[in-house]
Amino acid sequence: MNNNVELPPRGLEGSKPKERSITIDALKGFAIILVVIGHAIQYGSHDVFDFFGHPLFQIIYSFHMPLFILLSGYVAYFSIGNKSNKSIVTSRINTLLIPFLCWGVVEFLVGAILMDNSLIKLPKYIVALIIFPDRGLWFIWVLLILYILLLLIRKFEHKLRVGSYLVIYGVILLIPVNKYFDLYMIKWLMPFFLAGYLISKYKSNMQRALPYIKIASLIVFPVLMLFWEQKDYIYVSKMTLSSGIASTIADYAYRYTVAAAGIALAFTLISFIKARNINKWLAYVGMYSLDIYAIHLIAAHYLGDFPTLASNSYLFNAVYVPAVSIILLALSILLSKFVIKRNMTLSRLLLGSKVRLRQEPKENLSHAGTR
């Protein structure tokens, strides 16, 4: 079975696809499962142990969000197409900004019910959410900003070519502020978003290199992870400079190489899956990636209020983490399928989409649908 995503026919670049790619959706499913497992470890640790030092947590957090953002950049090439900047911005406001704000309201209301927060604080909460997006679904916010930056790059691409990518990213990277608007995450993830976009754009030129990339990922990622330290987490360093230029370059090179190798390894693992039913199962989960991301994260915040098995490493890893992960995944999909998607208003506000039947993903397609 061939899991490669084919290049669209000449002249159809940017056209709206009729079907979804099972490979891209399977990768999204794999990534969102890693996100859920990571949060089960984090919120279930109860400060009994340092979750940053958990081996599985280290592996997951070294590449899972770069993988997500690269896939988003990949489908951005098709979703943007030849549309006007105005229509693209309007579309992303509907599919990203509105869901980001609405999920913030949902999380606030859940907190108001469970923790007796005053509704009077809601306007202040929304303002704080925009200034500090990591209080909510920060990934959606970052993705919105990256789309806007991509439009800016495309504006100068015909004159500067590859220089437009380097100049715009260089300007963003040199902004001396990391604390507000999740700028450190934008700086960290922008190269992966642009890489996904360029991979999609020049995919036919990369086919010959794929076998070598797959083989290299099997060796490079495990070896590099042997040297992973707490300072290598983007959540810890926040893209700040090290003590010197040489140290900073070394740290950045290591972190980006690990993430790139992890992404390649994820693609390699998905390619190695020969049983179609497994691919289809992962792809099904991947079609609910936004839903799972939002719903499970709200629920995960309250895992710390329940007793866990954190004091026993074997039971925690073998029982608690798998069980909680499965429950969060199932809960998220069920709530989305039987509550949110059965209401047009909720579907538009929370998922940025119309109520419609989900399309079965298929192999060898030019594009994976995105929300």
N, C-alpha and C positions, 0 to 999 in steps of 0.2 A: 504494500500500500504506500503510495507516494503522498507524503505530508507536506511537500513544498508548496508554497504559495506562488501561483503562476503570475507572470506579468500580464496586465490587462492588454487587450488587443490595441494596436496602434490607433490613436485618435480617440480612445475612450478613457484616457487618463482623467481622473477627476469625476467621471460619470458615476451616478449613483448605482451601486450594485444591487442585484436582485436576490443574491444569496449571501450567506456568511461563510467565512472560512473556519473550518473545524480546528485547524492548527492554531490560529490566533485566539479563538475562544478557549481552546484547551489550555493555552499558555496563561490566559487571564484567569481561568479556573484554578490552575496550579498556583498562580501568584496569590489569589485571594485566600486560598486555603492556608498558605504560608502566613498571610497577615493574621488570620484568625488564630492559628497556632501560636504565633508570636505574642498576641495579646493575651491568650490563655496563660502563657508562661508569665508574662509581665504582671498582670493583675491578680494572678493566683499566687504569686510569690509571697505576699503578705509581709514583705521585708524580712522573711526568715532567711532568705539567701539573696545575693546580688544577681538579679536576672540578667544584667549585662554580661555576667560571666558564664551564663548557661550556654553550653556548646551549641545546642540547636538554635537558640536565640541569636547567637553570634552569626551562624550561617545564614539564617533567614534575613537578618537586618543588614547583612553586607551587600545584598543585591535586590531584595524584593520590590522596593519602591522604584529603583532605577528600571527594573523590568517592566513594571506597570507603565511608567512614563514613556519608555521606549516604544511600547505597543501603542500608546496614545499618539506618539509622533508618527508611527507607521500609518495609522489610519487617518491621520490629519491630512496626509498628502492627497488622499482620495476625497475626504469630506470637504476640503477647501476647493479643489478643482479650479475652475475659472470663475468662481463666484466673486461678486464685488465685496470689498472689505466691509461695507455697511451691512450686507446680508450675513456675512460671517460673524461679525460682532453681535448682531441681533440674535443670531442662532445660538451663540455661546452664552449670551446673557440668559436665554431661556433654558438652555441645557446644563449650564454650570453655575452661574451666579445665583439664580433664583433657587435651585435646589440647595446650594451651599447655605443660603440665608434661611430657607425654610426648615432644613434639618437642624439648624441652630435653634430655631424657635421650638421645634419638637423636643430637642434635648433640654431646653430651658423648662418647658412645660412638664416634662417627666421629672425634672429636678424639683419643680414647684409642688408636684403631687407627692413625691417620695421624701423630699427634704423640707417641705413647707417654705419654699422660697416665695417672696412676694412678687406678684405680677408687675408691680410698679417698677421693678428693676429691669424689665424686659428691654426697654430702649437702650439703657446703658449697656446691657449685655450684648446687644447687636453691634453697638459701636465698638465695644471691646473685641468682639469677634472679628471685625474687619481689621482692626489694628493688630490683633494677635490671632491670626487664623488657626494656629495650632490648638486653640481651645475647642475647635470644632473639626469639621471634615477638611483639614488643611489641603489635602491632595487635590480636591476639586478647585479650591482657590488658586493653587499653584498652576494647575492645568489651564485655567482661564488666562492667567497672566502670560503663560508661555505661548498660548495661541495668539495673543495680542503682539507679543514680541516676534513671533513668526511672521505675522503680517507686515511688521516693520522691516524685517529682513527681506521679505519678498519684494518690498517696494524698491529696495536698492540692489537687488540681486542681478538685474540685467546690466547694471553698470559695474558693480564691484565683484560680481560672481561669488566665489567662496569667501572673498574678503568681507562681504556683508555679514556672514555668519560670525566671523572672527571679531569684527569691529563691534557689533551689537553685544555679543557675549562679553567682550573685553570691557565695554562700558558698564555692563551690569556687574561684572566681577569686581570692578574698581570702586563701586559704591561703598563708602566706608561704614555703612550701617548694616547690621544683621538682625537686630532685635525686632524691628517692626515689619509688618506685612509679610512675614515669613520670607524675607529676602535671602536668608541663608539657604533655604530650601530651593528657592528659584535658582540661585547660583549653582547649587549642587546638582539639580536635576536637569537644567537647561541643556547641557551637552548630550544627555541621553535622549531627550525629546527631539533635538535636532538630528541626532544620529538615526533615530527611528524614521524620521521624515526623509532623510537622505537615502537610507537603505531602501525605503519604499520607492523612492524616485529612481534610483539606479540599481534596482534589484537584479536585473539581467546581467549586470557586470560583475556580480558577486557570486554567481552560482558555482563557478569553478573553485572558489576559495572555501566553500562551505564544509567539505569533508575535512580539510586541514584545521578549520576553526573548531569543529566538533572534537577532533582528536586532541587538540591543544587544550580545550576546556577541561577534559578529563584529567589532565595532568596539572595545569596551571592553577585552577581554583583550589583544589585540596592542598597543594603545596603552599600557596600564599596565605591560606587561612591558618596555617600553623603559626604565623607571625602576627595574627590579629590581636590588638590590644584595645582597651576601653577608649582610649583617645581617638581611635579610628572611627568610632561611631559619629555620624554627622550630627546626631542629637547632642553630643558632648562637645565636639569641637566647633560646630556652627560656622564652618568655613573661615575661622579666624586664622591669622598668620602665625606660624611657629616662631621660634626664637631667631631664626635666620632664614635667608632666602633659600639656601641649599636644603635646609630641613623642611621648609614649606613645600618646595617642589617635590621632594622625596615623599612627603606625607600625601600630597595630592595625587602623585603618580601611583602610589601604592593603592590608595582608596579607589581610584577610578579603574585601575587594572583589575582589582578584586571584583568590583561590581560588574565590569564588562565580562570577565571570565565566568561569573555566576550566571549572567544572562545567557551566555553561550551554552553553558552547561544545562540550563533549563530547557533551551531549545533542543539540545542533544537528547536529553531524557525523553522529551515529548516525541521526538523523532524515532526513538528506540521502542516506543510502545507499539507493539504490533497488533494487539487485540483492539479492534475497532470500538468495542463496547466501552473500554476504558477511556479512549479518546472522546467518545460521545458523552460519557458521564462528566468528564472534566469540562468539556465544551458547554454542557448544560449549566454547570455551576458558573462558568465564565460569563454566560449571558446574564447572570444575576450579580455580577461583580459590584456594581454601584450599590445595589440594594443591600447586599451582604455587608459591604464596607460601612454603610451608614447605620444599619440596624444593629449589627453585632457590636459596633463600637460603643453605641449608647448603652447596650446591655452589659458590655464588658466592664464599664466604669464601676459597676456595682458588684462585680465579682469579689472585690476585696471585702465586702460586707458579709460574705458567707465563709464558713470554715472550709479550709482546703487541706490537702495532704502535703503541704509544702515542707513540713518537717521530716518527711520520709521521701528521699529522692527517688527511690524505685517506684513507690506507689504514685508519686506525683507525676513522673514521666510516663509510666506505663498505664495508669488508670485515669488520673485527673485530667491531664492535658488532652488526651484523645477524646474522652467523654465530653468535656466542656466544649471542645472544638466542634464535635459533631452536633451537639445541642445548639450551639450558636449558628452554625451553618443551616441546620434544618429550620430553626426558628426564623431566621432571616428570609429564607426562600418562601416559607409558608406565609409569613406576614405580607411579603411582597405580592405573591401570587394570588392570595385569597382576600386581601384587604386593599392594598394600595392600587394594584392594577385593575381592580374591579370598579374603581372610581376614577372618572376622567380628571376631576380636579386634583385629587391626590397624586395621580400619575404625572400630571403636568408640573405640579409644584415641587414634588419630591424627587422625581426622576427625569424631569424635563422631556417627557415623551407622551405621545398620545396612547390611549389604551388600544392595544392591538395584539393579535396572536403572535407569540414568539415564533420566529422562523427557525426551522431545523438547520443547524450548520452543516455544510457539506465540504468535501475535499476540493483542492485544486481551484480555488477561486481567487479573483483579483483583489478582494477586499473583505475585511471583517467589519461588520456593522459596529457602530459606536453610538453612545447616547449623547 
